[in-house]
Amino acid sequence: MSLQCGIVGLPNVGKSTLFNALSSAKAEAANFPFCTIEPNIGVISVPDDRLITLEKLVKPQKVIPTTIEFVDIAGLVKGASKGEGLGNKFLANIREVDAIIHVIRCFSDDNVVHVAGQVDPVFDKEIIDTELQLKDLESVEKKILRLEKIAKSGDAKAKKMLSVLQTVKLHLEQGKNVRALPMDDLDREATADIFLLTEKPVIYVANVDEASVHTGNTYVDALKSAVSQEKAEVIVISASIEAQIAELDPEERLLFLEEYGLKESGLNKLIRASYSLLDLITYFTAGEKEVKAWTILKGWKAPQAAGVIHTDFEKGFIKAEVIKLNDYVTYGSEQACKEAGKISIEGKEYIVQDGDIMHFRFNV
């Protein structure tokens, strides 16, 4: 399962600069390539030091990292919910992503015009929020009309779902995003088939000038305050710095980061934040032919994890052989781990842990 994040933002906030930096980013190492599927979609391999460790130990023919897709979603202007600009295309694209990366301008520059005439991150956020809320409201109202007819016949489930949707409708009419509304799994069943845009997890990227990349600024503070009630994360990035990093070789990149006093690139911060936001973890398969990383949801059991390799693995699951990464490093090979009793045999109820090295046995 490849994670897909849609990058949104108003004109002149640095969205294109950030996406172009991602698109031209050279790999952290030779194993982590970047490719572009379409002009507005970039697929980048997720940097993971554990893969480098396993490559040194296993010496496979190839190493395959897990990937993340960044989609540059264009066309959002005021009125997008009504089809203005490229609104319809924008809304179709954004429905397909797992998470939204909302780039917001948090820097002053007289040479870069702001659509509102002045830098105001809260205003920027609210314009996009309003367009998404209006589209969600339209979707909710259509489903309410359908359910009202069914609920009148006495259908208990329809009545329950109708009640949830009416609460969601009121929430949206108050100018609030659905992700900020407490809902349990049963509540989400009422909205699952209409793919609400403001229910999607979001990372707000505060695009700052180079001087503010460590401490932030008043614009960042205002943005954090505005999103404090949402299940969202704010990360501070300088798209300008990221654009410079993208042009450097790996060795030069480390020196560049040191000069700015940075421990990692903004891209890495963005990837880590995306995984954390969506509760994703990574497990590995390791053999002479290949070492490969696989992305799954935290809490998945062994058969589900096997299913991301092939559906037959999940259907015919028998057991999983599991080695902890620390044990693999300590003993140096799968055979040595076996001799030391460090391979555990797990059944269908085993919950996969981040960093597990796994081999599945299954019936065809």
C-alpha positions in Angstrom: 0.0 0.0 0.0 1.6 3.2 -1.2 0.7 6.3 0.8 -0.7 9.2 -1.3 -0.6 12.8 -0.1 -2.2 15.7 -1.9 -0.4 19.0 -1.7 -2.8 22.0 -1.7 -2.5 25.7 -1.2 -3.4 29.1 -2.6 -1.3 30.9 -5.3 2.1 32.2 -4.1 2.3 30.3 -0.9 5.2 28.1 -2.0 3.2 25.0 -2.9 4.8 24.7 -6.4 8.3 25.4 -5.0 7.9 22.6 -2.5 6.5 20.1 -5.0 9.2 21.0 -7.5 11.8 20.4 -4.8 10.3 17.0 -4.2 10.2 16.3 -7.9 13.8 17.1 -8.4 15.1 15.7 -5.1 18.1 13.4 -5.5 17.9 10.2 -3.5 19.3 10.0 0.1 21.2 7.0 -1.3 21.4 5.1 -4.5 18.6 2.8 -3.2 16.1 5.6 -2.9 15.2 6.8 -6.3 12.6 9.3 -7.3 10.4 9.2 -10.4 7.5 11.2 -11.8 4.5 9.3 -13.1 2.7 12.4 -14.4 3.6 16.1 -14.4 1.7 16.5 -11.1 2.5 13.2 -9.4 5.8 12.4 -7.9 6.7 9.0 -6.3 9.6 9.1 -3.8 11.1 6.2 -2.0 10.9 6.5 1.8 14.4 6.9 3.3 14.9 4.3 6.0 18.2 3.6 7.6 17.0 0.1 8.5 17.1 -0.9 4.9 20.7 0.2 4.6 21.5 -1.9 7.7 19.8 -5.0 6.2 21.5 -4.5 2.9 24.9 -4.7 4.6 23.9 -7.8 6.4 22.0 -9.7 3.8 23.8 -8.5 0.7 20.7 -9.0 -1.6 20.6 -8.6 -5.3 18.4 -5.5 -4.9 16.8 -3.3 -2.2 13.2 -2.1 -2.6 12.0 0.7 -0.3 8.4 1.6 0.3 7.1 4.6 -1.5 5.0 7.7 -0.9 3.2 9.6 -3.7 2.9 13.4 -3.6 0.2 14.9 -5.8 0.4 18.5 -6.7 -3.4 19.3 -6.7 -3.9 22.4 -8.8 -6.9 24.5 -9.6 -8.1 25.6 -6.1 -9.5 29.1 -6.0 -12.4 30.7 -4.3 -15.5 29.1 -5.8 -13.8 25.8 -6.5 -16.7 24.0 -4.8 -18.9 25.4 -7.5 -16.6 24.5 -10.3 -14.6 27.7 -10.6 -11.1 27.5 -12.1 -10.2 23.8 -12.2 -12.4 23.2 -9.2 -14.1 20.0 -10.4 -10.7 18.4 -11.4 -9.2 19.5 -8.1 -12.0 18.0 -6.0 -11.9 14.8 -8.0 -8.1 14.5 -7.3 -8.3 15.3 -3.6 -11.0 12.7 -3.0 -8.4 10.0 -3.9 -5.6 10.9 -1.5 -5.0 9.4 1.9 -4.0 12.7 3.5 -3.8 16.4 2.7 -0.7 18.5 2.9 -1.9 22.1 3.1 1.0 24.5 2.4 0.4 27.9 4.0 2.5 31.0 3.5 4.2 32.1 6.7 6.8 34.6 5.3 6.9 38.2 4.2 8.3 39.2 0.8 7.4 42.4 -1.0 8.4 40.7 -4.3 5.8 37.9 -3.9 2.3 39.2 -4.1 -0.3 37.7 -1.7 -3.8 37.1 -3.0 -5.3 38.9 -0.1 -2.9 41.8 -0.2 -1.2 40.8 3.0 0.3 37.7 4.6 -2.4 36.0 6.7 -2.1 32.3 7.3 -5.4 31.9 9.0 -7.2 33.6 6.0 -5.4 31.3 3.6 -6.5 28.2 5.7 -10.0 29.4 5.8 -10.4 30.0 2.1 -9.5 26.4 1.3 -11.4 25.1 4.3 -14.5 26.9 3.1 -14.4 25.4 -0.4 -14.0 21.9 1.0 -16.7 22.4 3.6 -19.1 23.6 1.0 -18.5 20.5 -1.2 -18.8 18.3 1.9 -22.1 20.0 2.8 -23.4 19.3 -0.6 -22.5 15.6 -0.3 -24.1 15.3 3.2 -27.3 17.1 2.2 -27.7 14.7 -0.8 -27.3 11.7 1.5 -29.7 13.1 4.1 -32.4 13.4 1.4 -31.9 9.7 0.4 -32.0 8.5 4.0 -35.0 10.5 5.1 -37.2 8.4 2.8 -35.8 5.1 4.2 -35.9 6.3 7.8 -39.6 7.1 7.5 -40.3 3.4 6.8 -38.9 2.7 10.3 -35.4 1.5 9.4 -33.4 1.7 12.6 -30.0 1.9 10.9 -31.2 4.6 8.6 -32.4 6.6 11.5 -29.1 6.3 13.3 -27.1 7.3 10.2 -29.5 10.2 9.6 -28.9 11.5 13.1 -25.1 11.4 12.5 -25.4 13.1 9.2 -27.5 15.9 10.6 -24.8 16.5 13.3 -22.2 16.6 10.6 -24.3 19.0 8.6 -24.6 21.4 11.5 -20.9 21.1 12.2 -20.1 22.1 8.5 -22.6 24.9 8.6 -20.7 26.4 11.5 -17.5 26.5 9.3 -15.8 23.6 11.0 -14.0 20.6 9.5 -15.4 17.1 10.0 -12.0 15.9 11.3 -12.6 18.1 14.4 -15.9 16.3 15.2 -15.6 13.4 17.6 -16.9 10.3 15.8 -16.6 6.6 16.6 -16.5 3.8 14.0 -20.3 3.5 13.9 -20.6 7.2 13.2 -18.0 7.0 10.4 -20.1 4.3 8.8 -22.6 7.0 8.0 -20.0 9.1 6.0 -17.8 6.4 4.6 -19.4 6.2 1.2 -19.4 10.0 0.5 -15.7 10.5 1.1 -15.8 13.8 3.0 -12.9 16.0 2.1 -12.6 17.8 5.5 -12.6 14.4 7.3 -9.2 13.5 5.7 -6.2 13.8 7.9 -4.2 17.0 7.2 -0.7 18.3 7.8 -0.3 22.0 7.7 3.1 23.0 6.2 4.1 26.4 7.4 6.3 27.7 4.7 8.7 30.1 6.3 11.7 32.2 5.3 15.2 30.8 5.9 15.7 32.8 9.1 12.6 31.3 10.7 13.2 27.7 9.9 14.3 26.9 13.5 12.1 29.0 15.7 9.1 29.8 13.5 7.5 33.3 13.7 4.3 35.1 14.5 2.6 33.7 11.4 3.3 30.1 12.5 2.0 30.9 16.0 -1.2 32.2 14.5 -1.6 29.1 12.3 -1.0 26.7 15.2 -3.6 28.5 17.3 -6.1 28.3 14.5 -5.8 24.5 14.0 -5.4 23.6 17.7 -8.8 22.0 17.8 -8.2 19.8 14.8 -6.5 16.4 14.6 -3.8 17.9 12.6 -0.1 18.6 12.7 1.9 21.8 11.8 5.4 21.4 10.6 7.7 24.2 9.7 9.6 24.0 6.4 11.4 26.5 4.2 10.5 25.6 0.6 13.4 27.8 -0.4 15.9 25.7 1.5 14.3 22.4 0.2 14.7 23.7 -3.3 18.4 24.2 -2.7 18.8 20.8 -1.0 17.2 19.1 -4.0 20.0 20.3 -6.3 22.8 18.8 -4.1 24.5 15.4 -4.1 24.0 13.4 -0.9 27.4 14.3 0.5 26.9 18.0 -0.2 23.4 17.8 1.3 24.7 16.8 4.7 27.1 19.7 4.8 24.4 22.1 3.7 22.1 20.9 6.5 24.9 21.3 9.0 25.4 24.9 7.8 21.8 25.7 8.6 21.9 23.7 11.8 19.3 21.2 10.6 19.3 17.5 11.5 17.2 16.5 8.5 15.5 17.8 5.4 12.0 19.1 5.4 11.1 16.2 3.1 12.1 13.7 5.7 10.0 15.6 8.4 7.1 15.6 6.0 7.3 11.8 5.4 7.6 11.0 9.1 4.7 13.3 9.9 2.6 11.6 7.2 3.3 8.1 8.6 2.6 9.2 12.1 -0.6 11.0 11.2 -2.0 7.9 9.4 -0.7 5.4 12.0 1.5 3.6 9.5 4.4 1.3 10.2 7.0 -0.7 8.2 7.9 -4.3 8.2 10.6 -6.0 6.1 11.1 -9.2 4.0 14.8 -10.2 3.6 16.4 -12.7 1.4 19.3 -13.1 -1.1 17.1 -11.9 -4.1 15.8 -8.8 -2.3 15.3 -6.9 0.9 12.0 -5.1 0.7 10.0 -2.7 2.9 6.2 -2.9 3.3 3.9 -0.3 4.6 0.9 -1.4 6.8 -1.4 0.1 9.4 -0.3 -0.1 13.0 -2.3 -2.8 14.7 -2.6 -5.1 11.7 -2.3 -8.8 12.3 0.0 -11.1 10.5 -2.5 -12.3 7.8 -3.4 -8.7 6.9 0.3 -7.8 6.6 0.9 -10.8 4.4 -2.0 -9.6 2.2 0.0 -6.5 1.1 2.4 -8.9 -0.6 -0.3 -10.9 -2.3 -3.9 -11.6 -1.5 -3.2 -15.3 -1.6 -0.8 -14.9 1.3 -3.6 -13.7 3.5 -6.2 -16.2 2.3 -3.9 -19.2 2.8 -2.0 -17.9 5.8 -0.5 -20.6 8.0 2.1 -18.8 10.1 4.7 -16.1 10.2 8.4 -16.4 11.1 9.4 -13.2 12.8 12.9 -11.8 13.6 13.3 -8.6 15.5 15.7 -6.2 13.7 17.9 -5.8 16.8 18.4 -9.6 16.9 19.2 -9.7 13.2 21.9 -7.0 13.8 23.2 -8.8 16.9 23.5 -12.2 15.3 24.3 -11.1 11.7 22.1 -13.5 9.7 18.8 -15.4 9.5 20.6 -18.7 10.1 22.4 -17.3 13.2 19.2 -16.0 14.6 17.6 -19.5 14.0 20.5 -21.2 15.9 20.1 -18.7 18.7 16.4 -19.3 19.0 15.6 -15.7 17.9 13.0 -16.6 15.3 9.5 -16.7 16.7 6.6 -18.6 15.0 3.5 -16.5 15.1 -0.1 -17.3 14.2 -3.1 -15.4 12.9 -3.5 -13.2 16.0 0.1 -11.8 16.0 0.1 -8.0 15.8 3.0 -6.9 13.5 5.5 -4.5 15.1 7.4 -1.7 13.3 10.7 -3.1 12.1 9.7 -6.8 12.1 11.5 -9.0 9.6 9.0 -11.5 8.4 8.6 -14.7 6.3 5.1 -16.0 5.7 4.1 -19.6 5.2 0.8 -20.2 3.4 -1.3 -22.7 1.4 -1.8 -22.0 -2.3 
